[in-house]
Amino acid sequence: MQRVLQEFFYRNAINIGLPILISKEASQNIKNGSIVEIDLSTGLIRDLNSNKEYKAEPYPAFLQEIIEAGGLIEKKLKGRLINLPSIAVIPGDGIGPEVVNEGLKIFNYFNNEYNLNFKFEEFNLGAKDT
């Protein structure tokens, strides 16, 4: 479950244009308040206070483009992304079907307003009463 939550956080961070580099060594050694420099294409994290370097998994070019655009929607609005991936919809999985329905209204608004192509696939995996 922890791995699933980490991947979910990672994908959402990219979707809003927030670069996340994962390095256990960097997180253990870089002190709070340190100034760091990162290179997404090489995965290099440099602590400018201690002059130490740490390695993380580099971002592929297409993810760098999403981050540089400010997120997935911003990239789509700039016309650089052709198709958006399908979104799994799991009503009742800890938040309630009524919340999911309201969220879908927001996505549908953006589909219509900005001529986007969000696709949804509903899964009956949550705790929703059937």
Buried (B, 14 or more C-beta within 10 A) or exposed (E): EEEEEEEEEEEEBBBEBEBBBEBEEBEEEBEEEEEEEBBBEEBBBBBEEEEBEBEBEBBEEEEBBBBEBBBBBBBBBEEEBEEBEEEEBBBBBEEBBEEBEEBBEEBEEBBEEEEBEBEEEEEEEBEEEE
